[in-house]
Amino acid sequence: MKKPLSSLETATFNTILDTMQESDGWLDMTRVSSRTARHLVDVRQAAARLARYGFVVIEERAEDERWLKFSIPEPSFDD
């Protein structure tokens, strides 16, 4: 059984969803950091966990560690 998402993971996922269209999939991780008052490294770890859980796909990393490009995986209806 998977454990529930943490509040930081939830905030990160919601921010990804909220900004995905306006930024062509790129997320400035400092947006989440400033909204949650968490360090950038914590936000990056939360994003990595979301990718491991299959909620998002990290497509690309910018040279600046504050930017990541995300996509939302297509749902799978396989049993």
MOPAC internal coordinates of N, CA, C and O (Angstrom, degrees):
PM7 1SCF
backbone

  N    0.0000 0     0.00 0     0.00 0    0    0    0
  C    1.4435 1     0.00 0     0.00 0    1    0    0
  C    1.5226 1   108.50 1     0.00 0    2    1    0
  O    1.2310 1   121.10 1   -50.93 1    3    2    1
  N    1.3326 1   115.50 1   129.07 1    3    2    1
  C    1.4533 1   120.12 1   178.24 1    5    3    2
  C    1.5175 1   110.39 1   -76.07 1    6    5    3
  O    1.2310 1   121.21 1   -36.42 1    7    6    5
  N    1.3208 1   115.29 1   143.58 1    7    6    5
  C    1.4484 1   118.29 1   176.86 1    9    7    6
  C    1.5248 1   108.83 1   -78.99 1   10    9    7
  O    1.2310 1   119.95 1   -26.16 1   11   10    9
  N    1.3319 1   117.70 1   153.84 1   11   10    9
  C    1.4654 1   120.58 1  -179.29 1   13   11   10
  C    1.5308 1   110.67 1   -64.48 1   14   13   11
  O    1.2310 1   121.16 1   -22.87 1   15   14   13
  N    1.3257 1   115.39 1   157.13 1   15   14   13
  C    1.4546 1   119.83 1   177.01 1   17   15   14
  C    1.5203 1   110.12 1   -65.37 1   18   17   15
  O    1.2310 1   121.06 1   -35.80 1   19   18   17
  N    1.3203 1   115.59 1   144.20 1   19   18   17
  C    1.4632 1   120.22 1   174.90 1   21   19   18
  C    1.5290 1   108.63 1   -73.72 1   22   21   19
  O    1.2310 1   120.67 1   -11.46 1   23   22   21
  N    1.3099 1   116.32 1   168.54 1   23   22   21
  C    1.4674 1   119.68 1   178.97 1   25   23   22
  C    1.5272 1   110.43 1   -63.93 1   26   25   23
  O    1.2310 1   119.95 1   145.10 1   27   26   25
  N    1.3310 1   117.69 1   -34.90 1   27   26   25
  C    1.4556 1   120.18 1   178.00 1   29   27   26
  C    1.5292 1   111.42 1   -69.52 1   30   29   27
  O    1.2310 1   120.11 1   139.29 1   31   30   29
  N    1.3123 1   117.39 1   -40.71 1   31   30   29
  C    1.4670 1   120.61 1   176.87 1   33   31   30
  C    1.5212 1   110.38 1   -63.13 1   34   33   31
  O    1.2310 1   120.35 1   138.52 1   35   34   33
  N    1.3111 1   116.93 1   -41.48 1   35   34   33
  C    1.4639 1   121.10 1   178.17 1   37   35   34
  C    1.5210 1   110.72 1   -63.52 1   38   37   35
  O    1.2310 1   120.09 1   134.27 1   39   38   37
  N    1.3317 1   117.43 1   -45.73 1   39   38   37
  C    1.4612 1   121.32 1   179.34 1   41   39   38
  C    1.5246 1   110.96 1   -63.11 1   42   41   39
  O    1.2310 1   120.28 1   140.76 1   43   42   41
  N    1.3206 1   117.07 1   -39.24 1   43   42   41
  C    1.4611 1   121.05 1   178.47 1   45   43   42
  C    1.5176 1   110.39 1   -65.28 1   46   45   43
  O    1.2310 1   120.09 1   133.36 1   47   46   45
  N    1.3137 1   117.44 1   -46.64 1   47   46   45
  C    1.4595 1   121.57 1  -179.99 1   49   47   46
  C    1.5238 1   110.91 1   -62.28 1   50   49   47
  O    1.2310 1   120.35 1   135.59 1   51   50   49
  N    1.3266 1   116.93 1   -44.41 1   51   50   49
  C    1.4674 1   120.35 1   179.40 1   53   51   50
  C    1.5253 1   111.41 1   -62.73 1   54   53   51
  O    1.2310 1   119.99 1   140.32 1   55   54   53
  N    1.3142 1   117.62 1   -39.68 1   55   54   53
  C    1.4555 1   120.72 1   178.82 1   57   55   54
  C    1.5263 1   110.62 1   -66.86 1   58   57   55
  O    1.2310 1   120.25 1   140.70 1   59   58   57
  N    1.3195 1   117.13 1   -39.30 1   59   58   57
  C    1.4640 1   120.65 1   176.05 1   61   59   58
  C    1.5248 1   109.66 1   -59.08 1   62   61   59
  O    1.2310 1   120.51 1   132.08 1   63   62   61
  N    1.3229 1   116.64 1   -47.92 1   63   62   61
  C    1.4621 1   120.38 1  -179.66 1   65   63   62
  C    1.5246 1   111.88 1   -63.95 1   66   65   63
  O    1.2310 1   120.53 1   138.86 1   67   66   65
  N    1.3222 1   116.60 1   -41.14 1   67   66   65
  C    1.4698 1   121.44 1  -177.32 1   69   67   66
  C    1.5222 1   112.82 1   -67.22 1   70   69   67
  O    1.2310 1   120.10 1   147.68 1   71   70   69
  N    1.3257 1   117.41 1   -32.32 1   71   70   69
  C    1.4657 1   120.48 1  -172.50 1   73   71   70
  C    1.5185 1   114.15 1  -108.57 1   74   73   71
  O    1.2310 1   119.71 1   177.65 1   75   74   73
  N    1.3033 1   118.15 1    -2.35 1   75   74   73
  C    1.4587 1   120.92 1  -173.23 1   77   75   74
  C    1.5302 1   112.76 1   -58.83 1   78   77   75
  O    1.2310 1   119.63 1   136.77 1   79   78   77
  N    1.3050 1   118.32 1   -43.23 1   79   78   77
  C    1.4614 1   121.17 1  -176.97 1   81   79   78
  C    1.5258 1   112.42 1   -71.90 1   82   81   79
  O    1.2310 1   120.38 1   141.85 1   83   82   81
  N    1.3190 1   116.89 1   -38.15 1   83   82   81
  C    1.4582 1   119.42 1  -175.56 1   85   83   82
  C    1.5233 1   113.08 1   -76.31 1   86   85   83
  O    1.2310 1   119.94 1   161.44 1   87   86   85
  N    1.3126 1   117.71 1   -18.56 1   87   86   85
  C    1.4608 1   119.97 1  -174.51 1   89   87   86
  C    1.5244 1   112.88 1  -119.84 1   90   89   87
  O    1.2310 1   120.27 1  -163.79 1   91   90   89
  N    1.3291 1   117.09 1    16.21 1   91   90   89
  C    1.4614 1   121.98 1  -179.91 1   93   91   90
  C    1.5270 1   111.92 1    56.19 1   94   93   91
  O    1.2310 1   120.66 1  -146.21 1   95   94   93
  N    1.3153 1   116.33 1    33.79 1   95   94   93
  C    1.4604 1   120.94 1   176.56 1   97   95   94
  C    1.5143 1   115.14 1    91.70 1   98   97   95
  O    1.2310 1   119.97 1   170.83 1   99   98   97
  N    1.3290 1   117.67 1    -9.17 1   99   98   97
  C    1.4646 1   120.64 1   179.53 1  101   99   98
  C    1.5154 1   109.68 1   -85.35 1  102  101   99
  O    1.2310 1   120.89 1   -41.85 1  103  102  101
  N    1.3006 1   115.91 1   138.15 1  103  102  101
  C    1.4674 1   121.38 1   177.69 1  105  103  102
  C    1.5161 1   109.45 1  -122.52 1  106  105  103
  O    1.2310 1   121.09 1   -52.59 1  107  106  105
  N    1.3136 1   115.53 1   127.41 1  107  106  105
  C    1.4578 1   121.81 1   171.57 1  109  107  106
  C    1.5208 1   105.84 1   -82.80 1  110  109  107
  O    1.2310 1   120.74 1   -72.86 1  111  110  109
  N    1.3264 1   116.18 1   107.14 1  111  110  109
  C    1.4603 1   120.83 1  -174.33 1  113  111  110
  C    1.5310 1   112.59 1   -62.69 1  114  113  111
  O    1.2310 1   120.32 1   161.33 1  115  114  113
  N    1.3260 1   116.99 1   -18.67 1  115  114  113
  C    1.4652 1   118.76 1   178.20 1  117  115  114
  C    1.5244 1   110.99 1   -68.90 1  118  117  115
  O    1.2310 1   119.83 1   159.11 1  119  118  117
  N    1.3346 1   117.93 1   -20.89 1  119  118  117
  C    1.4765 1   120.06 1   175.04 1  121  119  118
  C    1.5209 1   110.30 1   -62.78 1  122  121  119
  O    1.2310 1   121.08 1   135.11 1  123  122  121
  N    1.3216 1   115.55 1   -44.89 1  123  122  121
  C    1.4608 1   119.98 1   178.37 1  125  123  122
  C    1.5221 1   109.41 1   -67.82 1  126  125  123
  O    1.2310 1   120.99 1   137.87 1  127  126  125
  N    1.3098 1   115.72 1   -42.13 1  127  126  125
  C    1.4622 1   120.89 1  -179.77 1  129  127  126
  C    1.5282 1   111.07 1   -58.24 1  130  129  127
  O    1.2310 1   120.25 1   134.48 1  131  130  129
  N    1.3188 1   117.13 1   -45.52 1  131  130  129
  C    1.4651 1   119.31 1  -179.02 1  133  131  130
  C    1.5229 1   111.81 1   -72.04 1  134  133  131
  O    1.2310 1   119.71 1   147.45 1  135  134  133
  N    1.3316 1   118.16 1   -32.55 1  135  134  133
  C    1.4715 1   121.06 1   179.04 1  137  135  134
  C    1.5254 1   112.29 1   -71.44 1  138  137  135
  O    1.2310 1   120.82 1   149.46 1  139  138  137
  N    1.3218 1   116.04 1   -30.54 1  139  138  137
  C    1.4652 1   120.06 1  -174.17 1  141  139  138
  C    1.5213 1   113.60 1  -107.30 1  142  141  139
  O    1.2310 1   120.70 1   173.16 1  143  142  141
  N    1.3365 1   116.26 1    -6.84 1  143  142  141
  C    1.4768 1   121.72 1  -177.09 1  145  143  142
  C    1.5278 1   111.42 1    59.77 1  146  145  143
  O    1.2310 1   120.91 1  -143.61 1  147  146  145
  N    1.3231 1   115.87 1    36.39 1  147  146  145
  C    1.4590 1   121.88 1   177.91 1  149  147  146
  C    1.5164 1   109.45 1  -113.23 1  150  149  147
  O    1.2310 1   120.30 1   -25.08 1  151  150  149
  N    1.3084 1   117.04 1   154.92 1  151  150  149
  C    1.4596 1   121.98 1   178.70 1  153  151  150
  C    1.5237 1   110.36 1   -68.23 1  154  153  151
  O    1.2310 1   121.29 1   -28.14 1  155  154  153
  N    1.3232 1   115.14 1   151.86 1  155  154  153
  C    1.4606 1   121.17 1  -179.43 1  157  155  154
  C    1.5287 1   111.74 1   -57.84 1  158  157  155
  O    1.2310 1   119.86 1   141.32 1  159  158  157
  N    1.3035 1   117.87 1   -38.68 1  159  158  157
  C    1.4664 1   120.55 1   179.53 1  161  159  158
  C    1.5331 1   110.60 1   -62.73 1  162  161  159
  O    1.2310 1   119.55 1   143.62 1  163  162  161
  N    1.3218 1   118.47 1   -36.38 1  163  162  161
  C    1.4667 1   121.65 1   177.43 1  165  163  162
  C    1.5297 1   110.86 1   -65.79 1  166  165  163
  O    1.2310 1   120.87 1   139.83 1  167  166  165
  N    1.3234 1   115.95 1   -40.17 1  167  166  165
  C    1.4701 1   120.66 1   179.79 1  169  167  166
  C    1.5267 1   109.73 1   -66.94 1  170  169  167
  O    1.2310 1   120.15 1   138.51 1  171  170  169
  N    1.3155 1   117.31 1   -41.49 1  171  170  169
  C    1.4657 1   120.25 1   177.97 1  173  171  170
  C    1.5301 1   111.15 1   -63.16 1  174  173  171
  O    1.2310 1   120.11 1   141.35 1  175  174  173
  N    1.3148 1   117.40 1   -38.65 1  175  174  173
  C    1.4694 1   120.68 1   176.94 1  177  175  174
  C    1.5225 1   110.59 1   -65.83 1  178  177  175
  O    1.2310 1   120.30 1   140.96 1  179  178  177
  N    1.3294 1   117.04 1   -39.04 1  179  178  177
  C    1.4717 1   120.53 1   177.57 1  181  179  178
  C    1.5265 1   110.06 1   -63.82 1  182  181  179
  O    1.2310 1   120.02 1   138.94 1  183  182  181
  N    1.3293 1   117.56 1   -41.06 1  183  182  181
  C    1.4635 1   121.15 1   177.71 1  185  183  182
  C    1.5287 1   110.74 1   -64.00 1  186  185  183
  O    1.2310 1   120.32 1   140.07 1  187  186  185
  N    1.3077 1   117.00 1   -39.93 1  187  186  185
  C    1.4673 1   120.67 1   177.85 1  189  187  186
  C    1.5254 1   110.83 1   -63.97 1  190  189  187
  O    1.2310 1   120.09 1   139.94 1  191  190  189
  N    1.3290 1   117.43 1   -40.06 1  191  190  189
  C    1.4673 1   120.17 1   177.59 1  193  191  190
  C    1.5284 1   110.48 1   -65.31 1  194  193  191
  O    1.2310 1   119.67 1   140.10 1  195  194  193
  N    1.3356 1   118.23 1   -39.90 1  195  194  193
  C    1.4627 1   120.83 1   177.46 1  197  195  194
  C    1.5223 1   110.44 1   -60.57 1  198  197  195
  O    1.2310 1   120.53 1   141.63 1  199  198  197
  N    1.3257 1   116.59 1   -38.37 1  199  198  197
  C    1.4704 1   120.21 1   177.35 1  201  199  198
  C    1.5274 1   110.59 1   -66.98 1  202  201  199
  O    1.2310 1   120.13 1   137.59 1  203  202  201
  N    1.3357 1   117.35 1   -42.41 1  203  202  201
  C    1.4810 1   120.32 1   178.36 1  205  203  202
  C    1.5234 1   111.13 1   -63.36 1  206  205  203
  O    1.2310 1   120.32 1   143.73 1  207  206  205
  N    1.3379 1   116.99 1   -36.27 1  207  206  205
  C    1.4673 1   120.88 1   179.69 1  209  207  206
  C    1.5215 1   112.21 1   -75.24 1  210  209  207
  O    1.2310 1   120.07 1   167.59 1  211  210  209
  N    1.3409 1   117.47 1   -12.41 1  211  210  209
  C    1.4574 1   120.89 1   178.70 1  213  211  210
  C    1.5189 1   114.67 1    89.46 1  214  213  211
  O    1.2310 1   119.63 1  -169.59 1  215  214  213
  N    1.3218 1   118.30 1    10.41 1  215  214  213
  C    1.4622 1   121.15 1   178.99 1  217  215  214
  C    1.5218 1   111.75 1   -76.37 1  218  217  215
  O    1.2310 1   120.00 1   146.59 1  219  218  217
  N    1.3183 1   117.60 1   -33.41 1  219  218  217
  C    1.4593 1   123.01 1  -179.63 1  221  219  218
  C    1.5216 1   108.68 1  -139.25 1  222  221  219
  O    1.2310 1   121.57 1   -16.33 1  223  222  221
  N    1.3238 1   114.60 1   163.67 1  223  222  221
  C    1.4575 1   121.69 1   172.87 1  225  223  222
  C    1.5243 1   106.36 1  -118.89 1  226  225  223
  O    1.2310 1   120.63 1   -53.67 1  227  226  225
  N    1.3117 1   116.41 1   126.33 1  227  226  225
  C    1.4585 1   120.00 1   174.58 1  229  227  226
  C    1.5160 1   106.10 1   -85.45 1  230  229  227
  O    1.2310 1   120.72 1   -68.44 1  231  230  229
  N    1.3383 1   116.23 1   111.56 1  231  230  229
  C    1.4575 1   120.98 1  -175.54 1  233  231  230
  C    1.5140 1   112.97 1   -87.16 1  234  233  231
  O    1.2310 1   120.87 1   144.07 1  235  234  233
  N    1.3172 1   115.94 1   -35.93 1  235  234  233
  C    1.4573 1   118.54 1  -173.81 1  237  235  234
  C    1.5191 1   109.33 1  -156.91 1  238  237  235
  O    1.2310 1   121.32 1   -31.13 1  239  238  237
  N    1.2949 1   115.08 1   148.87 1  239  238  237
  C    1.4605 1   121.92 1   175.23 1  241  239  238
  C    1.5218 1   107.26 1  -115.82 1  242  241  239
  O    1.2310 1   121.00 1   -48.25 1  243  242  241
  N    1.3309 1   115.69 1   131.75 1  243  242  241
  C    1.4539 1   119.63 1   175.96 1  245  243  242
  C    1.5201 1   109.07 1   -78.07 1  246  245  243
  O    1.2310 1   121.05 1   -14.55 1  247  246  245
  N    1.3142 1   115.59 1   165.45 1  247  246  245
  C    1.4617 1   118.81 1   177.07 1  249  247  246
  C    1.5207 1   110.86 1   -63.16 1  250  249  247
  O    1.2310 1   120.86 1   145.74 1  251  250  249
  N    1.3193 1   115.96 1   -34.26 1  251  250  249
  C    1.4599 1   121.41 1   175.68 1  253  251  250
  C    1.5241 1   107.39 1   -79.85 1  254  253  251
  O    1.2310 1   119.72 1   -56.66 1  255  254  253
  N    1.3190 1   118.14 1   123.34 1  255  254  253
  C    1.4638 1   120.73 1  -172.79 1  257  255  254
  C    1.5238 1   114.57 1   -66.29 1  258  257  255
  O    1.2310 1   119.71 1   175.38 1  259  258  257
  N    1.3196 1   118.16 1    -4.62 1  259  258  257
  C    1.4652 1   118.76 1  -179.79 1  261  259  258
  C    1.5292 1   113.27 1   -86.73 1  262  261  259
  O    1.2310 1   119.32 1   171.03 1  263  262  261
  N    1.3253 1   118.90 1    -8.97 1  263  262  261
  C    1.4604 1   122.23 1  -177.50 1  265  263  262
  C    1.5270 1   112.05 1  -112.66 1  266  265  263
  O    1.2310 1   121.18 1   -48.21 1  267  266  265
  N    1.3323 1   115.34 1   131.79 1  267  266  265
  C    1.4656 1   122.46 1   172.96 1  269  267  266
  C    1.5195 1   108.38 1  -134.26 1  270  269  267
  O    1.2310 1   120.61 1   -34.70 1  271  270  269
  N    1.3227 1   116.44 1   145.30 1  271  270  269
  C    1.4638 1   120.66 1   175.81 1  273  271  270
  C    1.5178 1   108.38 1  -103.88 1  274  273  271
  O    1.2310 1   121.25 1   -51.73 1  275  274  273
  N    1.3274 1   115.22 1   128.27 1  275  274  273
  C    1.4596 1   122.10 1  -175.96 1  277  275  274
  C    1.5150 1   111.58 1  -118.45 1  278  277  275
  O    1.2310 1   121.03 1   -23.02 1  279  278  277
  N    1.3068 1   115.63 1   156.98 1  279  278  277
  C    1.4578 1   122.81 1   165.13 1  281  279  278
  C    1.5225 1   106.82 1  -138.00 1  282  281  279
  O    1.2310 1   121.59 1   -18.83 1  283  282  281
  N    1.3045 1   114.56 1   161.17 1  283  282  281
  C    1.4665 1   121.35 1   177.70 1  285  283  282
  C    1.5218 1   106.86 1  -101.63 1  286  285  283
  O    1.2310 1   119.80 1   -55.60 1  287  286  285
  N    1.3202 1   117.98 1   124.40 1  287  286  285
  C    1.4605 1   119.77 1  -178.53 1  289  287  286
  C    1.5304 1   111.34 1   -66.55 1  290  289  287
  O    1.2310 1   121.85 1   -30.31 1  291  290  289
  N    1.3112 1   114.07 1   149.69 1  291  290  289
  C    1.4641 1   119.97 1   175.88 1  293  291  290
  C    1.5319 1   108.47 1   -67.44 1  294  293  291
  O    1.2310 1   120.65 1   -38.67 1  295  294  293
  N    1.3388 1   116.36 1   141.33 1  295  294  293
  C    1.4601 1   117.78 1   179.75 1  297  295  294
  C    1.5278 1   110.85 1   -67.27 1  298  297  295
  O    1.2310 1   121.17 1   -34.84 1  299  298  297
  N    1.3095 1   115.37 1   145.16 1  299  298  297
  C    1.4513 1   121.96 1   177.50 1  301  299  298
  C    1.5162 1   108.19 1  -109.39 1  302  301  299
  O    1.2310 1   120.84 1   -50.55 1  303  302  301
  N    1.3134 1   116.00 1   129.45 1  303  302  301
  C    1.4590 1   119.78 1  -178.87 1  305  303  302
  C    1.5186 1   111.67 1  -107.56 1  306  305  303
  O    1.2310 1   121.13 1  -161.43 1  307  306  305
  N    1.3342 1   115.45 1    18.57 1  307  306  305
  C    1.4611 1   120.16 1   177.16 1  309  307  306
  C    1.5219 1   109.66 1   -72.05 1  310  309  307
  O    1.2310 1   121.06 1   -38.33 1  311  310  309
  N    1.3069 1   115.57 1   141.67 1  311  310  309
  C    1.4793 1   119.65 1   178.25 1  313  311  310
  C    1.4877 1   110.88 1   -90.98 1  314  313  311
  O    1.2310 1   120.10 1   180.00 1  315  314  313

